[in-house]
């Protein structure tokens, strides 16, 4: 995401861009919507008043012009760039009447470089290039991703705490980074801390720092994450795993804007915006006494829900191609696109691991694929099974994993920290495995 997007700057492609054209614009920093008359009847996308239209007149020119006319009625003065080919005039000579009104005309086969240069010449704020992760969060045109994008733009400039909720793998940290980049704090530090991965005895030191001699092993003063991020943003991932004593100190940061290093009684003023994320039900954690109610209300001033991938129908193929293109740029694999069967399998799968699982499957498929087109077998997905069921070996592995986590929980008296230590994983991983296998701790006891 870029600062240019905060003003609503985007490209509306009227027609059907190629994969190279679509992702080329996304990587260049343009938020891209597609109005394809062949697929959706030219349904008009939601875009800002200073959006730019790219009108593909090489095929279906009449339908494209009709969509352009409708779009310019709702957005008067919208600039547009025309793409023409040898057959444009032959399709309908009346198309020539609209060409003089274009900001610029690109003739012949579309050159992505020429198009990007033309877009940069249109008056207004030109976006800067995306980083590698941002497109995976906002790529697509589904209602769920439109709503998410709108909320990120609304919440980014507001100096209030924000709680990000959603299933594992939906991109909560990427959303936090996007909020930071679009905020007035974008030039200041962004500190991301996974609360579930912090050793219980070091949480306070990691967050707030310590003085020399504060405890055994404290041989020098340490600056904590909050102090080092002064002026910027602190992102607390898996906030539900934060111990109660650290919750108390975090509440003081939110209320008073001060911290105290361990071993010191001096208050230090810090200016940070706190973003927190969780995949667990914090309201239930409050009811069970595992999370402070007053802290919950302090964090839950603004709330951003990350949609699971199964709610983003229509975005999955675009995301998969983005991950494949990004992987090819780094490793130069043979695979370039997805077969028809692979696309069907991608859309039929339920994606319990969400965007993270999609990225992992695509990268693995890119490595093992023998041809230019990735197949369902490369993705380890079934074309016929809507749920993407694994083979018998995969089922056996899943069953063994569930049995192992249940046995370890019982052996550790359902102490999550002890169970994580025995399994040599983080506490958040234990919670994630419980959710994956639908294990209710209260019922297992």
VOGU-3710 file (C-alpha; in Angstrom, 3 decimals, decimal comma):
1> xxxxxxxxxx> 0,000/0,000/0,000  1,179/3,520/-0,610  0,456/6,981/0,611  -1,001/7,792/-2,812  -3,835/5,394/-2,130  -4,955/7,298/0,918  -6,470/9,918/-1,390  -8,522/7,286/-3,253  -6,122/7,249/-6,254  -6,704/4,129/-8,282
11> xxxxxxxxxx> -6,958/2,739/-11,812  -10,215/1,413/-13,244  -9,378/-0,968/-16,084  -12,339/-1,190/-18,462  -11,890/-4,471/-20,272  -9,882/-7,504/-19,259  -6,203/-6,919/-18,427  -3,659/-9,671/-18,764  -2,089/-11,082/-15,614  1,114/-9,175/-16,451
21> xxxxxxxxxx> -0,790/-5,898/-16,866  -2,885/-6,328/-13,720  -0,056/-7,268/-11,380  2,350/-4,892/-13,065  0,118/-1,988/-12,041  -0,341/-3,384/-8,536  3,415/-3,724/-8,032  3,864/-0,168/-9,338  1,611/1,053/-6,527  -1,738/1,494/-8,283
31> xxxxxxxxxx> -4,865/0,107/-6,652  -6,558/-1,565/-9,612  -10,241/-2,363/-10,200  -11,502/-4,262/-13,233  -14,804/-3,553/-15,019  -14,996/-6,370/-17,554  -18,192/-6,305/-19,695  -17,599/-9,892/-20,742  -17,743/-11,193/-17,160  -19,848/-8,926/-14,959
41> xxxxxxxxxx> -21,758/-6,772/-17,410  -19,489/-3,866/-16,686  -20,581/-3,388/-13,089  -19,086/-0,091/-11,944  -16,493/-0,394/-9,173  -16,235/1,969/-6,224  -13,359/4,400/-6,709  -12,240/7,878/-5,728  -13,056/11,027/-7,662  -9,468/11,337/-8,887
51> xxxxxxxxxx> -9,299/7,788/-10,219  -7,956/7,178/-13,726  -9,655/4,934/-16,276  -7,718/2,680/-18,653  -10,075/1,820/-21,525  -9,159/-1,234/-23,593  -10,528/-0,486/-27,078  -8,710/-3,369/-28,781  -11,725/-5,671/-28,334  -15,342/-5,059/-27,291
61> xxxxxxxxxx> -14,762/-1,348/-27,824  -18,456/-0,376/-27,888  -19,144/-2,004/-24,532  -16,013/-0,414/-23,080  -17,104/3,066/-24,187  -20,551/2,565/-22,637  -18,935/1,683/-19,306  -16,645/4,706/-19,606  -19,645/6,985/-20,205  -21,424/5,609/-17,116
71> xxxxxxxxxx> -18,288/5,955/-15,021  -17,689/9,554/-16,076  -21,276/10,447/-15,214  -20,669/9,399/-11,605  -17,133/10,859/-11,628  -17,190/13,980/-13,854  -13,844/14,989/-15,251  -12,259/11,565/-14,787  -9,132/11,274/-16,924  -8,825/8,212/-19,130
81> xxxxxxxxxx> -6,166/6,515/-21,208  -7,143/4,534/-24,305  -5,528/1,338/-25,555  -6,096/0,883/-29,298  -5,159/-1,749/-31,837  -5,275/-2,313/-35,563  -8,919/-3,468/-35,371  -10,225/-0,600/-33,229  -11,472/1,553/-36,123  -12,736/-1,458/-38,032
91> xxxxxxxxxx> -14,900/-2,517/-35,078  -16,842/0,734/-35,116  -15,704/3,990/-36,777  -17,780/5,949/-34,226  -15,176/4,972/-31,623  -12,926/7,546/-33,278  -15,224/10,269/-31,954  -14,279/9,547/-28,339  -10,510/9,260/-28,869  -9,824/13,028/-28,904
101> xxxxxxxxxx> -11,214/13,208/-25,350  -8,636/10,773/-23,979  -5,762/12,072/-21,880  -3,461/9,819/-23,900  -3,709/7,021/-26,477  -1,390/3,996/-26,511  -1,449/2,244/-29,854  -0,546/-1,318/-30,664  0,044/-4,187/-28,204  -0,086/-2,873/-24,653
111> xxxxxxxxxx> 3,290/-1,932/-23,257  3,193/-1,975/-19,480  6,079/0,486/-19,362  4,297/2,934/-21,677  1,092/2,624/-19,680  2,832/3,277/-16,367  4,534/6,347/-17,838  1,207/7,631/-19,155  -0,436/7,139/-15,760  2,376/9,033/-14,076
121> xxxxxxxxxx> 1,709/12,036/-16,359  -1,934/12,378/-15,255  -2,107/15,256/-12,743  -2,505/14,127/-9,130  -0,654/12,123/-6,516  1,193/9,240/-8,141  1,537/6,165/-5,909  4,925/4,759/-5,022  5,702/1,091/-5,557  4,204/-1,501/-3,237
131> xxxxxxxxxx> 6,358/-3,630/-0,999  6,289/-7,400/-1,498  3,525/-8,083/1,018  0,988/-5,309/0,534  -0,618/-6,685/-2,683  -1,354/-9,983/-0,937  -3,501/-8,095/1,547  -5,497/-5,845/-0,796  -5,344/-7,654/-4,148  -8,837/-8,371/-5,401
141> xxxxxxxxxx> -12,237/-6,825/-5,938  -14,451/-8,874/-3,613  -16,890/-7,010/-1,328  -14,899/-8,235/1,687  -11,610/-6,781/0,453  -13,274/-3,539/-0,645  -14,677/-3,079/2,857  -11,295/-3,880/4,410  -9,509/-1,385/2,194  -12,030/1,345/2,998
151> xxxxxxxxxx> -11,703/0,729/6,735  -7,889/0,784/6,609  -8,006/4,181/4,895  -10,528/5,455/7,467  -8,649/4,199/10,519  -5,056/4,915/9,469  -4,944/8,678/10,213  -6,832/8,406/13,532  -4,633/8,500/16,668  -6,602/5,863/18,589
161> xxxxxxxxxx> -5,862/2,270/19,677  -7,135/-0,365/17,287  -7,904/-4,071/17,641  -7,428/-6,339/14,617  -9,372/-9,606/14,751  -9,424/-12,566/12,418  -8,396/-16,142/11,881  -4,789/-17,253/11,724  -3,193/-16,504/8,364  -5,524/-13,679/7,298
171> xxxxxxxxxx> -2,774/-11,034/7,282  -3,245/-9,179/10,559  0,364/-7,973/10,706  0,233/-6,806/7,085  -2,894/-4,813/7,940  -1,073/-3,255/10,885  1,846/-2,286/8,648  -0,558/-0,792/6,108  -2,222/1,259/8,851  1,199/2,524/9,945
181> xxxxxxxxxx> 2,313/3,381/6,405  -0,858/5,396/5,759  -0,689/7,231/9,081  1,137/10,462/9,980  3,624/8,201/11,788  4,813/6,486/8,604  8,333/7,950/8,885  8,755/6,676/12,456  9,496/3,150/13,787  7,077/0,246/13,501
191> xxxxxxxxxx> 7,627/-2,374/16,232  5,898/-5,756/15,789  5,856/-8,003/18,847  4,368/-11,515/19,015  3,144/-11,721/22,611  2,698/-15,477/22,349  6,356/-16,017/21,490  7,802/-13,995/24,401  9,169/-16,014/27,354  6,900/-15,340/30,333
201> xxxxxxxxxx> 9,776/-14,138/32,520  11,016/-11,655/29,901  7,769/-10,078/28,712  8,125/-6,940/30,840  11,762/-6,461/29,857  11,039/-6,923/26,151  8,167/-4,455/26,158  9,312/-1,815/28,637  13,059/-2,385/29,099  15,164/-2,801/32,257
211> xxxxxxxxxx> 17,968/-1,139/34,155  21,356/-2,675/34,764  21,219/-5,016/37,774  17,418/-5,161/37,784  17,611/-8,966/37,878  20,132/-11,751/37,461  21,703/-11,478/34,034  20,774/-7,809/33,519  24,354/-6,675/32,894  23,367/-3,553/30,968
221> xxxxxxxxxx> 20,427/-1,225/30,491  17,947/-2,431/27,871  15,557/-0,212/25,930  12,189/-1,924/25,426  10,069/-1,993/22,283  7,771/0,807/23,426  10,617/3,197/24,144  12,465/2,376/20,923  9,287/2,951/18,889  8,708/6,433/20,340
231> xxxxxxxxxx> 6,838/8,545/17,790  5,784/5,469/15,819  3,522/2,432/16,105  3,633/-0,655/18,335  1,847/-3,751/17,031  1,066/-6,379/19,683  0,202/-9,622/17,908  -1,659/-12,334/19,860  -2,470/-9,841/22,620  -4,559/-12,512/24,352
241> xxxxxxxxxx> -1,340/-14,286/25,396  -0,021/-11,281/27,324  0,405/-12,084/31,059  -1,832/-10,187/33,485  1,021/-8,181/35,046  2,127/-6,968/31,623  -1,508/-6,143/30,825  -1,511/-3,785/33,814  1,554/-1,928/32,526  0,130/-1,777/29,022
251> xxxxxxxxxx> -3,021/-0,195/30,419  -0,860/2,536/31,976  0,764/3,209/28,593  -2,660/3,657/27,012  -4,009/5,817/29,838  -0,991/7,940/30,731  1,460/7,504/27,856  4,274/6,505/30,245  6,379/3,411/30,958  8,788/2,350/33,677
261> xxxxxxxxxx> 11,809/0,169/33,015  12,217/-2,805/35,357  14,422/-1,736/38,244  13,512/1,931/37,910  10,856/4,109/39,520  11,189/6,855/36,932  8,313/7,327/34,477  9,333/7,789/30,867  7,002/9,534/28,434  6,416/7,620/25,194
271> xxxxxxxxxx> 4,360/8,628/22,168  3,170/5,496/20,385  0,005/4,321/18,707  -0,921/0,829/19,880  -2,349/-1,683/17,431  -3,252/-5,120/18,805  -4,328/-8,345/17,116  -5,857/-11,604/18,231  -7,389/-14,730/16,761  -9,057/-15,690/20,060
281> xxxxxxxxxx> -12,315/-14,384/21,541  -11,168/-11,630/23,908  -14,686/-11,125/25,258  -14,641/-14,756/26,390  -11,138/-14,328/27,812  -12,409/-11,346/29,838  -15,318/-13,420/31,180  -12,870/-16,163/32,211  -10,579/-13,696/33,980  -7,679/-14,242/31,572
291> xxxxxxxxxx> -7,779/-10,727/30,144  -8,381/-7,398/31,861  -11,764/-5,922/31,034  -10,526/-2,322/31,279  -7,638/-3,096/28,921  -10,012/-4,734/26,451  -12,161/-1,605/26,282  -9,054/0,568/25,887  -7,826/-1,501/22,930  -11,232/-1,972/21,327
301> xxxxxxxxxx> -11,792/1,697/20,452  -11,517/0,890/16,725  -11,916/-2,628/15,380  -10,731/-4,068/12,083  -11,937/-7,516/11,070  -9,763/-9,484/8,670  -11,953/-11,565/6,324  -11,016/-15,239/5,931  -10,036/-16,286/2,430  -13,233/-18,309/1,986
311> xxxxxxxxxx> -15,166/-14,997/2,101  -13,023/-13,512/-0,673  -14,457/-15,371/-3,650  -12,997/-14,065/-6,877  -9,742/-12,962/-5,212  -8,115/-16,381/-4,827  -6,806/-16,706/-8,398  -5,379/-13,173/-8,329  -3,640/-13,837/-5,029  -2,266/-17,156/-6,245
321> xxxxxxxxxx> -0,850/-15,551/-9,400  0,686/-12,745/-7,337  2,457/-15,235/-5,071  3,648/-17,221/-8,083  4,975/-14,116/-9,862  6,777/-12,933/-6,734  8,330/-16,378/-6,233  9,445/-16,558/-9,868  11,193/-13,198/-9,575  13,355/-14,603/-6,780
331> xxxxxxxxxx> 13,903/-18,171/-7,941  13,130/-18,299/-11,676  10,985/-21,428/-11,583  9,487/-23,010/-14,690  5,869/-22,561/-13,579  4,214/-19,413/-14,927  0,465/-19,860/-14,408  -2,241/-22,309/-13,287  -4,092/-24,930/-15,298  -7,884/-24,879/-15,540
341> xxxxxxxxxx> -8,061/-27,762/-13,087  -5,757/-25,975/-10,661  -7,901/-22,836/-10,761  -11,007/-24,895/-10,043  -9,264/-26,602/-7,140  -8,053/-23,287/-5,742  -11,581/-21,869/-5,767  -13,163/-25,032/-4,347  -10,808/-25,413/-1,382  -11,942/-24,069/2,005
351> xxxxxxxxxx> -8,513/-22,609/2,978  -8,465/-23,155/6,754  -5,007/-21,537/6,844  -6,205/-18,555/4,786  -3,778/-16,374/2,780  -0,695/-17,830/4,480  -1,702/-21,357/3,458  -2,385/-20,227/-0,116  1,063/-18,636/-0,352  2,772/-21,751/1,032
361> xxxxxxxxxx> 0,942/-24,089/-1,353  1,697/-21,909/-4,371  5,399/-21,662/-3,507  5,676/-25,408/-2,957  3,845/-26,073/-6,246  6,163/-23,676/-8,086  9,144/-25,715/-6,921  7,813/-29,160/-7,807  5,896/-28,317/-11,019  7,353/-29,925/-14,149
371> xxxxxxxxxx> 5,558/-27,706/-16,653  4,666/-24,058/-17,184  1,161/-24,669/-15,812  0,720/-25,697/-12,187  -1,669/-28,648/-11,749  -3,960/-29,651/-8,857  -1,467/-32,392/-7,954  1,308/-29,788/-7,682  -0,899/-27,893/-5,229  -1,818/-31,132/-3,429
381> xxxxxxxxxx> -5,472/-30,300/-3,971  -8,294/-32,383/-5,379  -10,415/-31,070/-8,246  -13,415/-33,178/-7,237  -13,482/-32,510/-3,491  -14,912/-29,111/-2,508  -13,176/-29,286/0,839  -9,824/-30,232/-0,656  -9,577/-33,426/1,399  -6,126/-34,898/1,825
391> xxxxxxxxxx> -5,307/-38,465/0,902  -5,259/-41,221/3,527  -1,673/-40,372/4,515  -2,632/-36,759/5,124  -5,621/-37,872/7,200  -3,383/-40,098/9,268  -0,998/-37,216/9,912  -3,875/-34,968/10,966  -5,200/-37,622/13,340  -1,757/-38,161/14,853
401> xxxxxxxxxx> -1,260/-34,434/15,358  -4,595/-34,116/17,137  -3,849/-37,071/19,384  -0,423/-35,655/20,264  -1,747/-32,233/21,277  -4,562/-33,788/23,374  -2,119/-36,111/25,166  0,304/-33,257/25,869  -2,455/-30,991/27,205  -3,611/-33,672/29,602
411> xxxxxxxxxx> -0,057/-34,487/30,682  0,618/-30,823/31,452  -2,667/-30,406/33,379  -3,940/-28,112/30,581  -1,270/-25,530/31,315  -0,709/-23,919/27,918  2,803/-22,675/28,733  3,876/-26,114/29,983  2,330/-27,812/26,964  4,156/-25,388/24,630
421> xxxxxxxxxx> 7,450/-26,106/26,448  7,024/-29,868/26,094  6,149/-29,606/22,411  8,912/-27,024/21,875  6,547/-24,559/20,220  5,117/-21,168/21,202  1,919/-20,764/23,184  0,213/-19,217/20,183  0,982/-22,395/18,220  -0,732/-24,466/20,915
431> xxxxxxxxxx> -3,812/-22,236/20,687  -3,731/-22,477/16,909  -3,548/-26,288/17,019  -6,460/-26,381/19,449  -8,518/-24,272/17,076  -7,428/-26,300/14,042  -8,556/-29,563/15,657  -11,621/-27,985/17,335  -10,409/-28,767/20,834  -12,360/-27,007/23,604
441> xxxxx> -10,113/-26,951/26,665  -13,051/-26,737/29,068  -14,528/-29,909/27,623  -11,259/-31,849/27,664  -10,608/-31,306/31,388
//
